Amino acid sequence: MSTLKARITEDMKTAMRGQDKPRLGVIRLMLAAIKQQEVDTRTELDDSTILAVLEKMLKQRRESLRQYTDAGRLDLANQEQFEIGIIQDYMPQALAADELDALIQQGIAETGATTMRDMGKVMNWLKPQVQGRTDMGQLSGLIKAKLGG
């Protein structure tokens, strides 16, 4: 079992013992998403793949949060915000703007990217290094700006 999955499972047990039902519900959702991915791929997930699953969950919740806020449904928006907070507890430390900028510069240099056509190369080079530590949509925008897009 990966260390991240073990940590999530242990936190589930702690939430059960403490009768923290809201937190327990979110942790169970996370474990269900991980288990579903394991069933779909017929493999046990490693930490990086689990991070990708959690990142997808975060993206979905951020989008829901935006929609609920726009619709004036603060009760649902608050629930999404709570779930985002729990899931983010399991994500690695976010990259600072200067760290991200340095990685983008390094990626452009390593791949020899000069135009927007080379953006895919840069994204592929950066993805393993920034996964779970930055928003990929934001990263895409930063790379476009650097490559003159």
Disulfide bonds with the S-S distance in Angstrom:
none
